[in-house]
Amino acid sequence: MSLETLKTKRTELVEKLDQLQIESAEKLFEIELDDRKQIKTIMEHLNKGFTWKTQNAAVIVALYDQLKKQSKELNNSEDDATVIKLKAHELNGLYQALLNVEGVGVESARRFITMLTNVGETVTNAMSVLGEMNKQISDMHAELDATEREINSLENAEEVEPELERTTLENQA
């Protein structure tokens, strides 16, 4: 491939990658719930049954606030919808929170298992979509990296060739 073709390919890849990353960041993943009370159950789990760490505290707070906001919106709505919409980082936070659980008492465990049974499948399906989007982004980064290496290789080869010609001509004189 020519240097110009590779540079055009790089420009196109960067544009596609930017677009895909924006799409991924702005995408809202729909999580279906059996009833509106489950939002409160999830919020209670985040508030009382989730052990946070420095690296996930901000995400959990943002997720909790988003759930609280959407719970109010659903309660004020005439619609019987029981769908919450989460951005990728919130979805990932919910997924991690569902995997890392601590609790006390049988009734608490019962509420959690019921919530997990009802929410788990839609969260898992949404995570699969997010995973595929992340794989596409990763693949595009790899392709962009390979293209960059080809460009650098061709540019370096073009810099070396004139020097070799000059050195050869000087040695012949």
C-alpha positions as CSV (number, residue, x, y, z in Angstrom):
1,M,0.0,0.0,0.0
2,S,1.2,3.5,-0.8
3,L,2.0,6.0,1.9
4,E,-0.9,8.2,0.7
5,T,-3.4,5.3,0.8
6,L,-2.3,4.4,4.3
7,K,-2.6,8.0,5.5
8,T,-6.2,8.1,4.1
9,K,-7.0,4.8,5.8
10,R,-5.6,6.2,9.1
11,T,-7.8,9.3,8.8
12,E,-10.9,7.2,8.0
13,L,-10.1,4.9,11.0
14,V,-9.7,7.8,13.4
15,E,-13.1,9.2,12.3
16,K,-14.9,5.9,12.6
17,L,-13.2,5.2,15.9
18,D,-14.2,8.7,17.3
19,Q,-17.8,8.1,16.1
20,L,-18.0,4.6,17.7
21,Q,-16.5,5.9,21.0
22,I,-19.1,8.7,21.1
23,E,-21.9,6.3,20.3
24,S,-20.7,3.9,23.0
25,A,-20.5,6.7,25.6
26,E,-23.9,8.1,24.7
27,K,-25.8,4.8,24.3
28,L,-28.5,4.1,26.8
29,F,-29.0,0.5,27.8
30,E,-32.5,-0.5,28.7
31,I,-32.9,-2.6,31.8
32,E,-36.4,-4.1,32.2
33,L,-37.8,-4.6,35.6
34,D,-40.8,-6.7,36.8
35,D,-42.1,-3.7,38.8
36,R,-41.1,-0.3,39.9
37,K,-40.3,-1.5,43.5
38,Q,-37.3,-3.3,42.1
39,I,-35.5,0.0,41.6
40,K,-35.8,0.6,45.3
41,T,-34.5,-2.9,46.0
42,I,-31.5,-2.2,43.7
43,M,-30.9,1.2,45.4
44,E,-31.2,-0.5,48.9
45,H,-28.6,-3.1,47.8
46,L,-26.2,-0.4,46.6
47,N,-26.7,1.6,49.8
48,K,-26.6,-1.3,52.3
49,G,-25.2,-4.4,50.7
50,F,-22.4,-3.2,48.5
51,T,-18.9,-2.7,49.8
52,W,-17.3,0.0,47.7
53,K,-13.7,0.8,47.1
54,T,-11.9,4.0,46.1
55,Q,-11.8,3.0,42.4
56,N,-15.6,2.4,42.2
57,A,-17.1,4.8,44.7
58,A,-17.8,7.6,42.1
59,V,-19.5,5.1,39.7
60,I,-21.7,3.7,42.4
61,V,-22.8,7.1,43.6
62,A,-23.6,8.2,40.0
63,L,-25.5,4.9,39.5
64,Y,-27.5,5.4,42.7
65,D,-28.3,9.0,41.8
66,Q,-29.4,7.9,38.3
67,L,-31.6,5.2,39.7
68,K,-33.1,7.7,42.2
69,K,-33.9,10.1,39.4
70,Q,-35.4,7.5,37.1
71,S,-37.4,6.1,40.0
72,K,-39.0,9.5,40.6
73,E,-39.7,9.9,36.8
74,L,-41.3,6.5,36.7
75,N,-43.5,7.2,39.7
76,N,-44.6,10.5,38.2
77,S,-45.4,8.9,34.9
78,E,-48.8,7.7,33.7
79,D,-47.0,5.0,31.8
80,D,-46.7,1.5,33.4
81,A,-43.2,1.2,32.0
82,T,-40.7,-0.5,34.2
83,V,-37.5,0.2,32.2
84,I,-34.5,2.1,33.4
85,K,-31.9,3.5,31.0
86,L,-28.3,3.4,31.9
87,K,-25.1,4.7,30.2
88,A,-22.2,2.2,29.8
89,H,-20.3,3.2,33.0
90,E,-23.6,3.0,35.0
91,L,-24.4,-0.4,33.5
92,N,-21.0,-1.7,34.3
93,G,-21.3,-0.3,37.8
94,L,-24.6,-2.1,38.3
95,Y,-23.1,-5.3,36.9
96,Q,-20.2,-5.1,39.3
97,A,-22.5,-4.3,42.2
98,L,-24.6,-7.3,41.5
99,L,-21.5,-9.5,41.5
100,N,-20.1,-8.1,44.7
101,V,-22.6,-8.7,47.4
102,E,-22.5,-8.8,51.1
103,G,-25.6,-9.0,53.2
104,V,-27.1,-10.2,56.5
105,G,-30.3,-12.1,57.1
106,V,-32.5,-14.5,55.2
107,E,-35.1,-11.9,54.1
108,S,-32.3,-9.6,52.8
109,A,-31.0,-12.6,50.8
110,R,-34.4,-13.5,49.6
111,R,-35.0,-9.9,48.3
112,F,-31.6,-9.9,46.6
113,I,-32.1,-13.2,44.9
114,T,-35.5,-12.2,43.6
115,M,-34.1,-8.9,42.3
116,L,-31.1,-10.7,40.8
117,T,-33.4,-13.2,39.1
118,N,-35.6,-10.5,37.6
119,V,-32.8,-8.1,36.6
120,G,-29.9,-10.4,36.0
121,E,-30.9,-11.5,32.5
122,T,-31.4,-8.0,31.1
123,V,-28.3,-6.7,32.7
124,T,-26.3,-9.6,31.2
125,N,-27.8,-9.0,27.8
126,A,-27.0,-5.3,27.9
127,M,-23.4,-6.2,29.1
128,S,-23.1,-8.4,26.0
129,V,-24.0,-5.5,23.8
130,L,-21.6,-3.3,25.6
131,G,-18.9,-6.0,25.4
132,E,-19.4,-6.2,21.6
133,M,-19.1,-2.4,21.3
134,N,-15.9,-2.4,23.3
135,K,-14.5,-5.3,21.2
136,Q,-15.2,-3.2,18.0
137,I,-13.4,-0.3,19.5
138,S,-10.5,-2.4,20.6
139,D,-10.3,-4.0,17.1
140,M,-10.3,-0.6,15.5
141,H,-7.5,0.6,17.8
142,A,-5.5,-2.5,16.8
143,E,-6.1,-1.8,13.1
144,L,-5.2,1.9,13.6
145,D,-2.0,0.9,15.4
146,A,-1.0,-1.5,12.6
147,T,-1.7,1.3,10.1
148,E,0.4,3.7,12.1
149,R,3.3,1.2,12.1
150,E,3.1,0.7,8.3
151,I,3.1,4.5,7.8
152,N,6.1,4.9,10.1
153,S,7.9,2.1,8.3
154,L,7.3,3.6,4.9
155,E,8.3,7.1,6.1
156,N,11.5,5.8,7.6
157,A,12.3,3.8,4.4
158,E,11.8,7.0,2.3
159,E,14.2,8.9,4.6
160,V,16.9,6.2,4.4
161,E,16.8,5.8,0.6
162,P,18.0,9.3,-0.4
163,E,20.8,9.1,2.2
164,L,21.9,5.7,0.7
165,E,21.9,7.2,-2.8
166,R,24.0,10.2,-1.7
167,T,26.5,8.0,0.2
168,T,26.8,5.6,-2.8
169,L,27.4,8.5,-5.2
170,E,30.0,10.1,-2.9
171,N,31.9,6.8,-2.6
172,Q,31.9,6.4,-6.4
173,A,33.4,9.8,-7.0
